[in-house]
């Protein structure tokens, strides 16, 4: 062997020498041809031993030499493109790993755009397109004995995975489309499938193979965040090939097992996302969670508890995978227990974002759908305890979305855990989310693909419809049987029957006092009158402000205590509108009464919240500019009529009789000739803000007593829902008091209020506080803010910055950012003011 | 979804005014060639019977035979222009209207002062049967006419206590010779009497309130009844002469004063205390129209042979409607 090797070495050294030095085309060609003999698949090959030696020892030298000589002039040495072809063939036909490394090295070593760089880039593109990467990886899958092999493999790995980055860096604008990541990684996926195919083939042939290099490539690509591209190609192929072949499945399991721990999470996440359902996932992964600790951690904890980015189908795949094998099912039960524990923890309810809560809820429902009766029975007590805790703190929440989540999950859990007991039923509105969640909870047979499940769930519907239609068609047929006539009279088209309403026998009261009397009556026979009075009240109050003012407080008291005694449609709204009308008619008196009642004993939370709503609505109406649209005209007619009882008459009169001003103006317009017409200019209706004089009556009584708990009412304790409503109301009142003199005092009081409550645990309260801050910033004049409340502003600002960064609730963060922007604007305006 | 496409309910074809008191009974007469121009009879609260010509839409004559007491039932006999009127003066008068006469030919003294309308069964030209409320409050008396001989008195069993009869209907099944009587009672039940055996064949509770009016389709042996309550009940009679409730139809407002099926048995009309006339498809009971024209309770409805509908109301008007007519 020794002399033969040296003979090979000599001839090669000679040829390399010729290549390096000669400028003669003929000699170069013959030297290359002599070297080509050592490549595989040529016409007159050298001995296998010589080939191996060439590949192992001299190939890299030859390639480097070739790269070194590359220039346009050199390629022209011999006529035709024979030289170029030969040159290319060394890279494309020789051992792929060395060719690849030399190419990459040369590309990295060549600076700037040049002929050489482009030539090599094109060669690399050919290298890729001819499937040489597959050959490269295949080579790495063979058992290796060579020393220094791990190092080489490591280098290869990093070069293969980072090829798009390197090429992009070096070629800059001239980069080829093949090297773009969106093209390269799918190609890599295809090549990986080829490699796996050849691995399977050689395993069939009894040869030992290892897929660890492919696993490492896969892991590294996934870590780089290109899992979509590579798995998008890989997974469908694997899905198809693992379908009936155990060998393929084993190779596939091995592929995932060999992924380094570091990359396990990225690969598993990508796989869960890319697989169409739990069956496929189970086929691709096998019992990975049992063998690999890291995989177990990722699948049973990380994806479920530490993140919430999986989509619902991903969750279904993941949990379905856990449910599909008896050895994996304990993980599912464990996961359900832990999920429910998380779901039931009150701190999680308060401190995690809504999206995560929804995620956990969905995971719980999917787990339940997969688990059977006996499995649930074993841990019933535990599950029940977590559920009860969760339902309690969710129903306590002031956010409707959280409450609803609690209701849906509780309903499903209770029906699954207690199938024999009476079902738990909550009242919630049916919407897309609830339907989606309930659909998740319907158990489907294990081992059922989603597609099959869908068709099987469709089946009963399909079966039912014909039965139904038949049932529906039977009675007419029977009728026809008994009826000898043809049903030619079916073309009787019904007339519009929408006017068929219930007849009201009693007349509505005509006076406010009558209404009050009717509303306070307790005789059942007068129910119709009671209804009529309720319906008429708002109109009466608005038409008769004077009469209302005489009894306003009394009327407000009656309305506040009014209970729904018959099923009047829209009772709440009628009552609220009447209360608002009374408040608007006599703001000072009624607001004083209402605000005092807000902190009084013996009211329900509902009534207290009604008070807040009414105050807000009334303030809104009072502050609306041009509310008394006709008042300027009337004041010009005579201010004395404004407040006299004839006001109503003149108002109702003006509705029917066209105003004389309009008539006169029309007449003038018709008689006047205009030479040019400007755009019609409408003066916006101006008027005093009526809320200004009474804003204090609305605001201060509400804000003063919030920290004094009563026996029945503890704002800072359990009744945080009302507190949340109160903060919103105060914010709204502040906002409506814009341009009033009392706004500064209100702003000061409100900022103090906000400061006292700024760390409240309830999200709804915090939202209210943040919007209150915004309304302070909007309503109080900038100069006054800086002069009177500089310390408060600074404190608020730091608090806002904190909230904007750290709050768990997205809405809160957004509100805080808005308030900060308002502060910014305030500062900008002050800076731009000439001092 | 079809609601916006539904046409608006029609207006009455014409309205007859001038009774000057509430109209309690209406009845069509004639309309065929043999009987001359079509007429409408109306009985009013003030005891007058108005005869209206449907061509001129004016009163032809006014009959005053009940001493100012309300007239609550009108019926013509098949053998020529003779009219029966029942008043609350305890008289049932037989008027001769032939050749422009309007004289009382005969009268029957009634013994019940209730609101129950009578019923006749004309077997032949000369003999006919009359059912009137009897002396005791729960009795019905059957008279042979024109001899006025009492055939029998139908008194419910002692423990039945159905209350007063509220409406009567004599009829005869086509193949059977035995006359039958349907009675709607105060307790909301409808009973079928076999007159010759003087016993109740069948009795069903249709309503929770007194039956105020019913009509019976003897061809289909199905009937419909309205009560002071909020529902219409459709019941049928099977071969064994047993009544059974087919279904009930819920109404928007309670109180049906009268129910009438059109002679062609296509549609039926109800007179409602809620001032509205309701039209239903008789076979399917599909609601077809709600006619809101009157401003007070509608007391009576009647169909002419040609399908014209008349309704008399407490607001002293009679409205005439033409609905779903075969053209």
HADDOCK unambig.tbl for C-alpha pairs under 7 A between the chains (distance, minus, plus):
assign (segid A and resid 492 and name CA) (segid B and resid 324 and name CA) 6.80 0.50 0.50
assign (segid A and resid 493 and name CA) (segid B and resid 288 and name CA) 6.90 0.50 0.50
assign (segid A and resid 494 and name CA) (segid B and resid 6 and name CA) 6.78 0.50 0.50
assign (segid A and resid 494 and name CA) (segid B and resid 287 and name CA) 6.90 0.50 0.50
assign (segid A and resid 494 and name CA) (segid B and resid 288 and name CA) 4.08 0.50 0.50
assign (segid A and resid 494 and name CA) (segid B and resid 289 and name CA) 5.93 0.50 0.50
assign (segid A and resid 495 and name CA) (segid B and resid 6 and name CA) 5.42 0.50 0.50
assign (segid A and resid 495 and name CA) (segid B and resid 7 and name CA) 5.16 0.50 0.50
assign (segid A and resid 495 and name CA) (segid B and resid 8 and name CA) 5.77 0.50 0.50
assign (segid A and resid 495 and name CA) (segid B and resid 9 and name CA) 5.18 0.50 0.50
assign (segid A and resid 495 and name CA) (segid B and resid 288 and name CA) 5.90 0.50 0.50
assign (segid A and resid 495 and name CA) (segid B and resid 289 and name CA) 5.09 0.50 0.50
assign (segid A and resid 496 and name CA) (segid B and resid 3 and name CA) 6.72 0.50 0.50
assign (segid A and resid 496 and name CA) (segid B and resid 6 and name CA) 4.86 0.50 0.50
assign (segid A and resid 496 and name CA) (segid B and resid 7 and name CA) 5.52 0.50 0.50
assign (segid A and resid 496 and name CA) (segid B and resid 8 and name CA) 5.17 0.50 0.50
assign (segid A and resid 496 and name CA) (segid B and resid 9 and name CA) 6.05 0.50 0.50
assign (segid A and resid 496 and name CA) (segid B and resid 289 and name CA) 6.98 0.50 0.50
assign (segid A and resid 497 and name CA) (segid B and resid 289 and name CA) 6.30 0.50 0.50
assign (segid A and resid 497 and name CA) (segid B and resid 290 and name CA) 5.99 0.50 0.50
assign (segid A and resid 500 and name CA) (segid B and resid 290 and name CA) 6.77 0.50 0.50
assign (segid A and resid 501 and name CA) (segid B and resid 252 and name CA) 6.69 0.50 0.50
assign (segid A and resid 502 and name CA) (segid B and resid 252 and name CA) 5.84 0.50 0.50
assign (segid A and resid 502 and name CA) (segid B and resid 253 and name CA) 5.74 0.50 0.50
assign (segid A and resid 503 and name CA) (segid B and resid 253 and name CA) 6.66 0.50 0.50
assign (segid A and resid 503 and name CA) (segid B and resid 274 and name CA) 6.37 0.50 0.50
